[in-house]
Each structure stands twice: as structure tokens, then as C-alpha cells.
Amino acid sequence: MGLINQYAELVTNKPVLVLIIALVFTGAMLYSVTKLQMINIDYEDILPEGNEVIDAFDFVENEFGGSGSAIIVIEIDPSSANSNEPSDIRDPRVMRYIDILTQQSQYVDYVNRVSSASQLIKASNQGYIPNSLKSIKNILNNNPFSNQYISNDYSMSLIKINLDEDASDNAEEIEKQLSELIDKTERPAGIKVQLAGETLKQPILQRETENDMNKTSLFSIIGIVLILFILFRSIKNTLLPLMTILFGVIWALGFTNF
């Protein structure tokens, strides 16, 4: 008698025993699933080319050099060419905004030190930011460190945040506090602000992809349920295959922990 026939006979003659064994095994696999350890994923390898978030990280790293610190990126983003909005990142309105973010960022948890172009300007101007763009240009042009914070086309500036040794384990909390700081700080019109930096890459990209992944999973489940119901025209016969899939996923994940 073949193995399949023996299994069929066992299920037919002792269904309760088979069910108990299956439930016990499923419980063991479910416990194994809870012991699985997640590892960090490099989202650059799985996201499609041209993703705006990835491009922003790459641009910052290429332009200013990558680091393990957090970075606040301030960009010129005017709504129209003839508007009164800043067209140069060195505009006094932008520099005052950068200075506010620089000072407030120092109170975020796990932050050791914050540096920006506004500090270079204040250090050379008795602690104040000039009211004229010309004065700011003169100060930054004579400072050899200004290119660490200002892009070559004067459309972007960085606030560099040095984090302590516990930052990598608390990246989500740091990202949350910095995002709240950016949201509540009034910014000049025509300015776009976003977070970057190696430490914040994981929570930012996870947030960017989470909604799409949730929607995809939901639509997939709904689609499977509809197809099964159309085929079987029975709630019972629709749920049975789904239970098979559920048990299969639990068993598969459970085995990966061994």
C-alpha cells in the first residue's frame, strides 16, 4: 500500500488523532515563529530605480559624503519663477529657518552635536545672521567649510546631526522627533524639507513602503477570497483552502528558525 493510501486511511479512521497532531505541530511552529529574528534590509536593493527617497539619499551622499548621522535636507522649491520666494538657499529667510532647526535639533534624544551653515555665518558675524543675501554670500565664500553644508548650485543646504552610540537602536524615535520638529517649525514659502542620513534610512524607507505593502496584501487576500467563493459558491469551501494556506505559512516560517 502506498504512502498516500496509508495517510488517507489514517485520516479516515482516526481524524481526531490527526487533528490533534496537526494542532500540536502548528502550535510548536507558531512558537518557533515568535523566536524569529528580523535583520535589517537594504531597501536600495529591493526598491525600483528612480525611487524619490532612494535618489534623495544617494544625492546627499554623493554631494556631501555619507555618514551614520542624521541629516535635515533643506531645498529650494519655488512655486513659480517670478515669485518672491527664495531662489538661493543662502537667502536670509532660509538661513534663519535653518538656524531655528539647528538649535531645536539639539534637544532631540540621542543627539550629541548639530552643525549647519547658519552656525558658520553666526560665528563670523558676532552671533547674528545678516539681513542681506550679499553679506551672507561674502561670509560663506570666505569660509572653507561652507561647501560641507551648501550645494554647488546653492539650491540645497544640510543640517548635520551627530548621534550617540545608542542612536542606531532608536532610529524610529529619532526620526519621529525630527519629523515633528520640522512639521511644527514655520518655514519660508518655496522651501522643501526632508530627512536623510544612514541612521534614519531604515525607518524612513520602511514608512514609505509600508502603505503600499499593506494595500497589496489586502487586495491579494480579497482577490483570493473572491475567486474561491466564485469557484465553490460556499463559505465553508472558501475558508478551507485559506486555512490550508495559513497553516502552510506558519509551518514554513516555523521551519526557518531551525
N, C-alpha and C positions, 0 to 999 in steps of 0.2 A: 504494500500500500504506500502510495506516495506521501511525501511530507505534507502536501497541501490537503490531501484527503484526511490525513491524521488530524491536522489542525481543524478542519471542518467538522470532523466527528467530535473533537473535544469541545468546540464551541457549541455544537448542537446538544451534546449530552450534559455538559457542565457549564452552562452560560454564566451562572453566578460566580463560580470559581474564576473563570476567565475575566469577568468584570472586576473582581476584587484584585486579581494580579495586575490588570491594566491600570487600575486606580492607584495601587501602591507604587507601581513603577512610575506612573505620571507624577505622583507626589514626590518621589525621590528626584526625578528630573527637574521638577519645579523648584525644589530646594537647591539643586545644583545651579539653576539659572540665577538664583539670588546671589550666588557666590561669584558670578562672572565679574571680571574687572574690565572696565572700559579703558581704552587707550586713546590718546589724542590722535585725531585725524588731520592730515594736511589737506585742507579744503582746496588748495590750489591744484591738487592732483585730480579731484573729482568734479570740480565745477567747470562749466564750459568756458572756452576762451572768450574774452570780451566782457566778462562779468565786471560791472562797475566797481564793486567792492574790491575785488582782486586787483583790478587796474589801479585803484587808488593806493593800495598798499605797495604795489610794485613801483609806482611813480615816486612815492615818498622815499622808498628805499634807494632807488636809483639816483634821485635828485639830491638827497641829504644823507644817505647812508643808513642802513638798517640798524636796529638796536633792540634790546629787550625791554626798553622803556616805553611808556605810553606817549602818544603824540596827539595833540589837538591841531588839526589842519584847518586853516582859515583861507578861503579862496575868494577872489573877486568874481562875482556872478551878477553883473548888472542886468536889469530887465530890458533896457534899451540903450543904444549907443549915445544918445543925446540927453540922457537923464542926468540929474545932479548926484547920482550915486557914485561912490568911489570907483575910480578906474585904475588906481595904483594902490597896491597893498600897503604902501608907506603913507597913505593918507592919514592925517592926524586923527580923524574919526575912527579909523580902523585900529590905529595904534593904541588909542585909549581903550578900545574894546578888548584888544589883546592884553593890555595891561591889567584890566579887571579880571579876565580869565586867569592870567598868570598868578595874580595874588590869591584869588579864591581857590585855585587848584592846590595850593599848598596845604589846605585844610582837609583835603581828601585823604581817606585812610590809606596807609601803606606808601605814602609819598615821602620821599627824602628831600628832593630838591626840584625846583621848577625854573626853567630859563627860557627867555624869549627875546625877540628883537626890541621889545619895549624896555627891557632892562638895560640893554646896551645904550639905548637913547637916553634914558634917565641917568645912567652912570656918567654920561658925557655932558649932561645939561642940568646939573645941580638937583637931580631928582624929579625933574618935570619933563613932560612931553611937549615940544613946541607946538604952536598953533598953526604953523605954516608947513606945507609939504616941502618947500625948498630947504628949510632948516633941517628937517628930518633926513632929507636926501644927503645933505652935506655931512651930517653926523655919521650916517651909515656908510657912506662912501669912504670915509676915513677910518672905519673900523674893520680890521682884517677878519673879524669873526662874524660879520653880518651875513655872509653867504651861507652860514650854517642854519640860518633862520628864514632867509628871504630867497625865493627862487630867482633865477636869472632874468625871467621876463616880468618880474615884480607883480605876479598875479597870485602868489601864494606865500603864506608865512606859516611857520611852525611854532608851537609851544611844546618844548621838550620836558617831559616829566620823568625824573629818575625815581624808580620804585625800590622798595626794600626787598629783602630776600624772601619774604612771605607773599609777595605780590602774585607770583605765578599760581599759587593755590587759591587766590581770592580774586581772580581776574574778572569774574562776573560782577562782584560787588564794586570793584573799581570802575568798571565800565558803566554800571548803573549810576554811581555817584557823579561821574564826569558828565554823563548824558543829562542828568538832572540839572547840573550846574550850567551846561550850555543852554538848556531849554529855558531856564528862568532868568538868564542874563540877557538883557535887551541888546540887540545887535544893530549895527547900521544897516540901512537898506542896501540891497545888492551884494550881500555877503553870505557865503555858504560855509558851514562849519561841519566837520565830521571828525571822528576818532580814528586813529591808526596806531601802529606800533605792534611789535611782535607779541607782547604780553596780552594785548586786547584782541588779537586776531581771532582767537578761538570763539569767545563769546559773541563777537560782532557777526562773524560769518555764520555761526550757529543760529543766531536770531534771524539773519537774512534768509536762510534756507528753511527754517522751521515751519513757517506758514505754508510754503509750497509742498513740503513733505507731508504735512498734516492733511492738506487738501487732497493730495494724490492718494494717500492711504484711505481717506474717507470715500472718495469716488470709486476706488478699486473695490472696497468692501460692498458698497451699494450696488455696483455693477455685477459683482459675483452673485449677490443675493437675488437680484432681479432675474439674471439669467437662469439660476437654479429654479426659481419659482415658476418662470415661464415654461421650463422644461418639465418639471414634475407636477405643477399645479397643486402643491401640497406643502403646508408649513413644516410638517414633520419631515418629509423627504428633502426639504430645503435645508433644514437645520442639521441633518445627519452628516452630509458632506462637510459642512462648516465645522462641525465637531471634529471630524477627521483631520481637517487642516489645522485646527487649534492644537490637538494632541500631537500632531506631527511636528509643529513648530516648537512646542515645549520639549519634546524628546530630542529634536535636533540641537536646540540650544543647550539643553542639559548635557548632551554628549560632548559638546565643545569644551566643557570645563574639565574634562578628564585628560 
